[in-house]
């Protein structure tokens, strides 16, 4: 009798395990697996305004597997541009858009080194 009660829960446990695994797999695909680094993007302010909504909209057109909000690192106000986490492919695509003057990888420079 105890075995029969235990066996009733096997389909429930199996279903739970299947749902858990499929959720984990789906969530794994939702996160970015594309290698990204920070790129500096300079814009022609006469074509693309230097505002956060304009930057997010521009990123929305090129990003493949993350949101513009996840990609945007910094909005520059004194110059027309922003910094964003992009793949190499996304950076090249962004560079081809009218109003984008240049896109290049951010580099850390140490002033105390020759």
MMTF fields as JSON, N, C-alpha, C and O atoms, coordinates in Angstrom:
{
  "mmtfVersion": "1.0.0",
  "mmtfProducer": "UNKNOWN",
  "numBonds": 455,
  "numAtoms": 456,
  "numGroups": 114,
  "numChains": 1,
  "numModels": 1,
  "chainsPerModel": [1],
  "groupsPerChain": [114],
  "chainIdList": ["A"],
  "bondAtomList": [4, 2, 8, 6, 12, 10, 16, 14, 20, 18, 24, 22, 28, 26, 32, 30, 36, 34, 40, 38, 44, 42, 48, 46, 52, 50, 56, 54, 60, 58, 64, 62, 68, 66, 72, 70, 76, 74, 80, 78, 84, 82, 88, 86, 92, 90, 96, 94, 100, 98, 104, 102, 108, 106, 112, 110, 116, 114, 120, 118, 124, 122, 128, 126, 132, 130, 136, 134, 140, 138, 144, 142, 148, 146, 152, 150, 156, 154, 160, 158, 164, 162, 168, 166, 172, 170, 176, 174, 180, 178, 184, 182, 188, 186, 192, 190, 196, 194, 200, 198, 204, 202, 208, 206, 212, 210, 216, 214, 220, 218, 224, 222, 228, 226, 232, 230, 236, 234, 240, 238, 244, 242, 248, 246, 252, 250, 256, 254, 260, 258, 264, 262, 268, 266, 272, 270, 276, 274, 280, 278, 284, 282, 288, 286, 292, 290, 296, 294, 300, 298, 304, 302, 308, 306, 312, 310, 316, 314, 320, 318, 324, 322, 328, 326, 332, 330, 336, 334, 340, 338, 344, 342, 348, 346, 352, 350, 356, 354, 360, 358, 364, 362, 368, 366, 372, 370, 376, 374, 380, 378, 384, 382, 388, 386, 392, 390, 396, 394, 400, 398, 404, 402, 408, 406, 412, 410, 416, 414, 420, 418, 424, 422, 428, 426, 432, 430, 436, 434, 440, 438, 444, 442, 448, 446, 452, 450],
  "bondOrderList": [1, 1, 1, 1, 1, 1, 1, 1, 1, 1, 1, 1, 1, 1, 1, 1, 1, 1, 1, 1, 1, 1, 1, 1, 1, 1, 1, 1, 1, 1, 1, 1, 1, 1, 1, 1, 1, 1, 1, 1, 1, 1, 1, 1, 1, 1, 1, 1, 1, 1, 1, 1, 1, 1, 1, 1, 1, 1, 1, 1, 1, 1, 1, 1, 1, 1, 1, 1, 1, 1, 1, 1, 1, 1, 1, 1, 1, 1, 1, 1, 1, 1, 1, 1, 1, 1, 1, 1, 1, 1, 1, 1, 1, 1, 1, 1, 1, 1, 1, 1, 1, 1, 1, 1, 1, 1, 1, 1, 1, 1, 1, 1, 1],
  "groupList": [{"groupName": "UNK", "atomNameList": ["N", "CA", "C", "O"], "elementList": ["N", "C", "C", "O"], "formalChargeList": [0, 0, 0, 0], "bondAtomList": [1, 0, 2, 1, 3, 2], "bondOrderList": [1, 1, 2], "singleLetterCode": "X", "chemCompType": "L-PEPTIDE LINKING"}],
  "groupTypeList": [0, 0, 0, 0, 0, 0, 0, 0, 0, 0, 0, 0, 0, 0, 0, 0, 0, 0, 0, 0, 0, 0, 0, 0, 0, 0, 0, 0, 0, 0, 0, 0, 0, 0, 0, 0, 0, 0, 0, 0, 0, 0, 0, 0, 0, 0, 0, 0, 0, 0, 0, 0, 0, 0, 0, 0, 0, 0, 0, 0, 0, 0, 0, 0, 0, 0, 0, 0, 0, 0, 0, 0, 0, 0, 0, 0, 0, 0, 0, 0, 0, 0, 0, 0, 0, 0, 0, 0, 0, 0, 0, 0, 0, 0, 0, 0, 0, 0, 0, 0, 0, 0, 0, 0, 0, 0, 0, 0, 0, 0, 0, 0, 0, 0],
  "groupIdList": [1, 2, 3, 4, 5, 6, 7, 8, 9, 10, 11, 12, 13, 14, 15, 16, 17, 18, 19, 20, 21, 22, 23, 24, 25, 26, 27, 28, 29, 30, 31, 32, 33, 34, 35, 36, 37, 38, 39, 40, 41, 42, 43, 44, 45, 46, 47, 48, 49, 50, 51, 52, 53, 54, 55, 56, 57, 58, 59, 60, 61, 62, 63, 64, 65, 66, 67, 68, 69, 70, 71, 72, 73, 74, 75, 76, 77, 78, 79, 80, 81, 82, 83, 84, 85, 86, 87, 88, 89, 90, 91, 92, 93, 94, 95, 96, 97, 98, 99, 100, 101, 102, 103, 104, 105, 106, 107, 108, 109, 110, 111, 112, 113, 114],
  "secStructList": [7, 2, 2, 2, 2, 2, 2, 2, 6, 2, 2, 2, 2, 2, 2, 2, 2, 2, 2, 2, 2, 2, 2, 2, 2, 2, 2, 2, 2, 2, 1, 7, 7, 1, 7, 7, 3, 3, 3, 3, 3, 3, 3, 7, 6, 6, 6, 1, 7, 1, 1, 2, 2, 2, 2, 2, 2, 2, 2, 2, 6, 6, 7, 1, 1, 1, 7, 2, 2, 2, 2, 3, 3, 3, 3, 3, 6, 6, 6, 6, 3, 3, 3, 3, 3, 3, 7, 2, 2, 2, 2, 2, 2, 2, 2, 6, 1, 6, 6, 3, 3, 3, 3, 3, 3, 7, 7, 7, 7, 7, 6, 6, 7, 7],
  "xCoordList": [0.815, 0.0, 0.869, 0.549, 1.961, 2.864, 3.534, 3.779, 3.832, 4.446, 3.472, 3.882, 2.22, 1.209, 1.077, 0.923, 1.136, 1.053, 2.28, 2.17, 3.434, 4.665, 4.647, 5.077, 4.166, 4.12, 3.172, 3.336, 2.187, 1.276, 2.021, 1.612, 3.104, 3.833, 4.909, 5.464, 5.212, 6.242, 5.914, 6.791, 4.683, 4.388, 4.502, 4.958, 4.1, 4.182, 5.633, 5.979, 6.471, 7.894, 8.558, 9.358, 8.233, 8.791, 8.393, 9.226, 7.134, 6.653, 7.401, 7.821, 7.564, 8.293, 9.725, 10.209, 10.389, 11.776, 11.84, 12.737, 10.904, 10.883, 10.662, 11.331, 9.733, 9.475, 10.708, 11.074, 11.343, 12.528, 13.654, 14.281, 13.904, 14.975, 14.653, 15.532, 13.421, 13.071, 13.141, 13.526, 12.77, 12.887, 14.349, 14.705, 15.186, 16.618, 17.222, 18.039, 16.828, 17.34, 16.855, 17.642, 15.578, 15.019, 15.681, 16.032, 15.862, 16.504, 17.946, 18.439, 18.61, 19.983, 20.077, 21.056, 19.054, 19.053, 18.683, 19.059, 17.964, 17.546, 18.702, 18.698, 19.684, 20.822, 21.814, 21.853, 22.592, 23.532, 24.656, 25.333, 24.84, 25.964, 26.972, 28.024, 26.646, 27.537, 28.608, 28.278, 29.889, 30.93, 30.799, 30.685, 30.816, 30.648, 31.763, 32.32, 32.072, 32.959, 32.371, 31.462, 32.888, 32.352, 32.918, 34.128, 32.018, 32.382, 31.934, 30.902, 32.727, 32.348, 31.73, 32.285, 30.58, 29.828, 29.681, 29.114, 30.188, 30.068, 29.084, 29.107, 28.211, 27.096, 27.155, 27.753, 26.534, 26.3, 25.023, 23.933, 25.149, 23.996, 22.94, 21.813, 23.288, 22.294, 21.387, 20.294, 21.833, 21.04, 20.418, 19.24, 21.202, 20.721, 20.929, 22.068, 19.857, 20.019, 20.752, 20.66, 21.478, 22.226, 21.35, 21.556, 20.366, 19.467, 19.424, 19.656, 19.128, 19.065, 18.022, 18.32, 16.805, 15.836, 16.342, 16.089, 17.05, 17.596, 18.675, 18.749, 19.51, 20.566, 19.959, 20.402, 18.945, 18.283, 17.607, 17.654, 16.982, 16.325, 17.34, 17.081, 18.468, 19.534, 20.042, 20.231, 20.26, 20.721, 19.682, 20.038, 18.41, 17.337, 17.417, 17.022, 17.922, 18.009, 19.149, 19.154, 20.122, 21.285, 21.504, 22.187, 20.942, 21.196, 20.509, 19.406, 21.177, 20.659, 20.034, 18.981, 20.646, 20.123, 20.147, 20.043, 20.282, 20.117, 19.299, 19.146, 18.783, 17.977, 18.885, 20.03, 18.381, 19.172, 19.573, 20.672, 18.68, 18.981, 20.129, 20.918, 20.236, 21.34, 22.65, 23.725, 22.557, 23.745, 24.327, 25.545, 23.463, 23.918, 24.719, 24.24, 25.936, 26.823, 26.812, 26.744, 26.879, 26.977, 26.502, 26.787, 25.772, 25.372, 26.279, 26.393, 26.918, 27.746, 26.88, 26.051, 27.069, 26.303, 27.143, 26.625, 28.433, 29.276, 29.617, 29.913, 29.575, 29.763, 28.555, 27.852, 28.322, 27.173, 27.584, 28.225, 27.215, 27.571, 27.246, 26.658, 27.646, 27.394, 28.356, 29.041, 28.401, 29.179, 28.185, 27.213, 28.433, 27.515, 28.268, 29.316, 27.721, 28.278, 27.731, 26.524, 28.63, 28.237, 29.125, 30.273, 28.578, 29.41, 30.096, 29.726, 31.075, 31.778, 30.817, 30.884, 29.931, 28.941, 27.994, 27.699, 27.518, 26.607, 27.301, 26.691, 28.577, 29.336, 29.471, 29.314, 29.76, 29.886, 28.544, 28.496, 27.471, 26.143, 25.799, 25.271, 26.095, 25.826, 26.606, 26.096, 27.828, 28.696, 28.148, 28.456, 27.346, 26.814, 25.56, 25.06, 25.046, 23.82, 24.13, 25.097, 23.298, 23.482, 23.376, 22.449, 24.329, 24.364, 25.352, 25.675, 25.834, 26.86, 28.209, 28.528, 28.996, 30.284, 31.374, 32.156, 31.433, 32.449, 32.031, 31.306, 32.521, 32.304, 33.638, 34.179, 34.169, 35.435, 35.489, 34.852, 36.258, 36.335, 36.928, 37.871, 36.371, 36.914, 38.264, 38.414, 39.225, 40.54, 40.893, 40.683, 41.425, 41.903, 43.336, 44.186, 43.594, 44.926, 45.453, 44.766, 46.663, 47.29, 48.293, 49.262, 48.066, 48.92, 50.297, 51.235, 50.43, 51.717, 52.65, 53.759, 52.223, 53.061, 53.473, 52.702, 54.681, 55.124, 54.383, 54.642],
  "yCoordList": [-1.188, 0.0, 1.267, 2.236, 1.262, 2.415, 2.635, 3.772, 1.527, 1.634, 2.284, 3.11, 1.937, 2.503, 4.003, 4.755, 4.456, 5.89, 6.617, 7.725, 5.996, 6.598, 6.693, 7.703, 5.679, 5.666, 6.714, 7.132, 7.146, 8.189, 9.503, 10.293, 9.743, 10.993, 10.982, 12.034, 9.829, 9.741, 10.615, 11.355, 10.571, 11.448, 12.93, 13.738, 13.283, 14.67, 15.128, 16.214, 14.304, 14.637, 14.692, 15.587, 13.755, 13.735, 15.001, 15.611, 15.393, 16.61, 17.827, 18.691, 17.894, 19.008, 19.087, 20.171, 17.96, 17.922, 18.38, 19.137, 17.933, 18.34, 19.844, 20.508, 20.382, 21.83, 22.592, 23.605, 22.125, 22.791, 22.819, 23.857, 21.702, 21.616, 22.484, 23.19, 22.45, 23.256, 24.743, 25.541, 25.125, 26.528, 26.94, 28.034, 26.087, 26.393, 26.54, 27.431, 25.677, 25.755, 27.032, 27.734, 27.341, 28.552, 29.779, 30.697, 29.816, 30.965, 31.107, 32.223, 30.005, 30.035, 30.667, 31.351, 30.446, 31.054, 32.519, 33.278, 32.936, 34.324, 35.223, 36.413, 34.681, 35.497, 35.551, 34.672, 36.584, 36.801, 35.76, 35.571, 35.095, 34.175, 34.716, 34.116, 35.848, 36.482, 37.247, 38.033, 37.035, 37.8, 39.287, 39.678, 40.089, 41.528, 42.274, 41.806, 43.446, 44.372, 45.762, 45.961, 46.708, 48.06, 48.785, 48.806, 49.375, 50.185, 51.618, 51.864, 52.561, 53.97, 54.306, 53.987, 54.953, 55.264, 56.777, 57.393, 57.375, 58.812, 59.087, 58.436, 60.074, 60.338, 61.733, 62.642, 61.89, 63.2, 63.728, 63.241, 64.722, 65.2, 65.878, 66.084, 66.226, 66.803, 65.722, 66.02, 64.479, 63.364, 62.557, 62.204, 62.267, 61.489, 62.333, 62.65, 62.698, 63.528, 62.783, 61.56, 63.527, 62.919, 62.847, 63.565, 61.952, 61.717, 60.227, 59.408, 59.885, 58.477, 57.717, 56.616, 58.26, 57.53, 57.282, 56.22, 58.245, 58.065, 56.985, 56.188, 56.952, 55.938, 54.545, 53.596, 54.425, 53.131, 52.661, 51.479, 53.593, 53.247, 52.776, 51.824, 53.425, 53.026, 51.627, 50.8, 51.365, 50.044, 48.963, 47.84, 49.298, 48.329, 47.786, 46.649, 48.591, 48.186, 47.223, 46.585, 47.104, 46.262, 45.106, 44.141, 45.184, 44.149, 42.844, 42.837, 41.739, 40.43, 39.676, 39.062, 39.704, 38.861, 39.495, 38.789, 40.821, 41.535, 42.788, 43.192, 43.389, 44.594, 45.821, 45.78, 46.91, 48.135, 48.622, 49.142, 48.451, 48.869, 48.06, 48.596, 46.779, 45.95, 46.325, 46.175, 46.807, 47.126, 48.5, 48.658, 49.484, 50.859, 50.985, 50.632, 51.488, 51.653, 53.099, 53.358, 54.053, 55.46, 56.344, 56.071, 57.408, 58.437, 59.642, 60.184, 60.056, 61.248, 62.459, 62.423, 63.535, 64.762, 65.847, 66.615, 65.916, 66.965, 66.681, 67.6, 65.423, 65.03, 64.19, 63.677, 64.053, 63.269, 61.817, 61.439, 61.004, 59.6, 58.865, 59.413, 57.597, 56.744, 55.577, 55.328, 54.865, 53.631, 52.494, 52.627, 51.372, 50.242, 48.932, 48.869, 47.877, 46.534, 45.93, 45.731, 45.642, 45.137, 43.972, 43.858, 43.124, 42.114, 42.798, 43.908, 42.145, 42.714, 42.904, 43.911, 41.942, 42.022, 43.195, 43.937, 43.364, 44.464, 45.807, 46.758, 45.892, 47.133, 47.493, 48.655, 46.501, 46.756, 47.185, 48.073, 46.557, 46.926, 48.349, 49.125, 48.697, 50.033, 51.082, 52.165, 50.755, 51.694, 52.006, 53.058, 51.115, 51.324, 52.196, 52.52, 52.579, 53.367, 54.843, 55.372, 55.499, 56.925, 57.712, 57.517, 58.59, 59.401, 58.892, 59.6, 57.666, 57.121, 57.46, 57.0, 58.262, 58.706, 57.657, 57.408, 57.036, 56.013, 55.123, 55.53, 53.897, 52.902, 52.208, 51.604, 52.293, 51.61, 51.092, 51.643, 50.021, 49.416, 50.373, 51.108, 50.356, 51.132, 50.527, 49.307, 51.384, 50.909, 51.58, 52.781, 50.809, 51.349, 51.823, 51.068, 53.074, 53.653, 54.039, 54.713, 53.611, 53.943, 55.082, 54.913, 56.216, 57.379, 57.238, 57.919, 56.363, 56.21, 55.239, 54.985, 54.705, 53.764, 54.408, 55.164, 54.108, 54.681, 54.092, 54.47],
  "zCoordList": [0.0, 0.0, 0.0, -0.688, 0.765, 0.82, -0.527, -0.93, -1.229, -2.554, -3.53, -4.346, -3.465, -4.354, -4.13, -5.092, -2.866, -2.575, -3.119, -3.644, -2.992, -3.496, -5.012, -5.569, -5.678, -7.14, -7.705, -8.852, -6.93, -7.394, -7.639, -8.49, -6.906, -7.014, -8.099, -8.42, -8.663, -9.694, -10.9, -11.347, -11.461, -12.598, -12.226, -13.036, -11.03, -10.582, -10.488, -10.954, -9.89, -9.762, -11.136, -11.405, -11.988, -13.344, -14.101, -14.77, -13.998, -14.656, -14.118, -14.888, -12.809, -12.201, -12.731, -13.055, -12.817, -13.306, -14.765, -15.135, -15.588, -17.0, -17.122, -17.915, -16.346, -16.383, -15.91, -16.507, -14.858, -14.333, -15.372, -15.581, -16.008, -17.005, -18.216, -18.71, -18.704, -19.877, -19.559, -20.414, -18.334, -17.932, -17.874, -18.314, -17.343, -17.262, -18.653, -18.884, -19.573, -20.946, -21.614, -22.249, -21.479, -22.081, -21.505, -22.246, -20.194, -19.568, -20.041, -20.208, -20.253, -20.749, -22.117, -22.417, -22.973, -24.3, -24.246, -25.14, -23.236, -23.128, -22.727, -23.045, -22.041, -21.655, -22.81, -23.671, -22.799, -23.887, -23.877, -22.867, -25.01, -25.143, -26.152, -26.372, -26.759, -27.715, -26.949, -26.06, -27.272, -26.571, -26.895, -28.057, -25.866, -26.035, -25.326, -24.333, -25.86, -25.169, -25.353, -26.158, -24.612, -24.678, -25.896, -26.122, -26.671, -27.828, -27.584, -26.959, -28.086, -28.058, -29.409, -30.46, -29.361, -30.58, -30.652, -29.749, -31.721, -31.918, -33.037, -34.082, -32.799, -33.699, -34.291, -33.715, -35.439, -36.041, -35.405, -35.704, -34.53, -33.767, -34.632, -34.181, -35.866, -36.771, -37.351, -37.832, -37.309, -37.831, -36.688, -36.746, -35.657, -34.514, -33.253, -32.909, -32.568, -31.37, -30.262, -30.156, -29.441, -28.346, -27.101, -26.123, -27.174, -26.043, -25.761, -26.65, -24.526, -24.158, -24.986, -25.449, -25.194, -26.029, -27.452, -28.021, -28.026, -29.377, -29.38, -30.316, -28.346, -28.251, -28.098, -28.745, -27.239, -27.042, -28.327, -28.667, -29.033, -30.294, -31.333, -32.068, -31.393, -32.319, -31.977, -32.869, -30.711, -30.278, -30.575, -30.931, -30.431, -30.682, -32.109, -32.366, -33.023, -34.432, -34.729, -35.782, -33.814, -34.115, -33.149, -33.492, -31.957, -30.953, -31.312, -31.858, -30.997, -31.368, -30.202, -30.372, -29.033, -27.962, -26.581, -25.578, -26.512, -25.25, -25.533, -26.686, -24.491, -24.66, -24.752, -24.301, -25.333, -25.375, -23.981, -23.792, -23.013, -21.647, -21.05, -20.271, -21.403, -20.927, -21.613, -21.033, -22.828, -23.611, -23.285, -23.21, -23.091, -22.896, -21.611, -20.534, -21.728, -20.575, -20.098, -18.896, -21.043, -20.671, -21.817, -22.982, -21.477, -22.446, -22.266, -21.167, -23.337, -23.28, -23.581, -24.491, -22.82, -23.034, -23.709, -24.52, -23.381, -23.947, -25.41, -26.175, -25.787, -27.18, -27.563, -26.693, -28.809, -29.257, -29.4, -30.381, -28.424, -28.486, -27.216, -26.284, -27.199, -26.046, -26.055, -27.046, -24.944, -24.829, -24.64, -23.896, -25.32, -25.236, -25.372, -26.015, -24.756, -24.89, -26.176, -26.315, -27.116, -28.427, -28.845, -28.415, -29.679, -30.329, -31.509, -31.892, -32.069, -33.225, -34.398, -35.104, -34.603, -35.683, -35.468, -36.405, -34.241, -33.936, -34.122, -34.613, -33.731, -33.894, -35.377, -35.752, -36.212, -37.648, -38.249, -39.1, -37.806, -38.297, -37.872, -38.669, -36.622, -36.116, -36.9, -37.186, -37.237, -37.971, -39.363, -39.924, -39.922, -41.275, -41.302, -42.379, -40.138, -40.067, -40.281, -39.733, -41.086, -41.365, -40.062, -39.277, -39.849, -38.642, -37.606, -36.653, -37.788, -36.899, -37.519, -38.615, -36.82, -37.353, -37.169, -38.087, -35.981, -35.745, -34.579, -33.672, -34.649, -33.595, -33.387, -34.313, -32.175, -31.936, -30.513, -29.615, -30.31, -28.977, -27.955, -28.247, -26.771, -25.669, -25.265, -25.207, -24.991, -24.556, -23.245, -23.073, -22.333, -21.079, -21.292, -21.763, -20.942, -21.124, -19.744, -18.977, -19.436, -18.168, -18.402, -19.143, -17.781, -17.993, -17.379, -17.794, -16.397, -15.723, -16.447, -15.977, -17.56, -18.32, -19.649, -20.241, -20.112, -21.39, -22.57, -23.713]
}
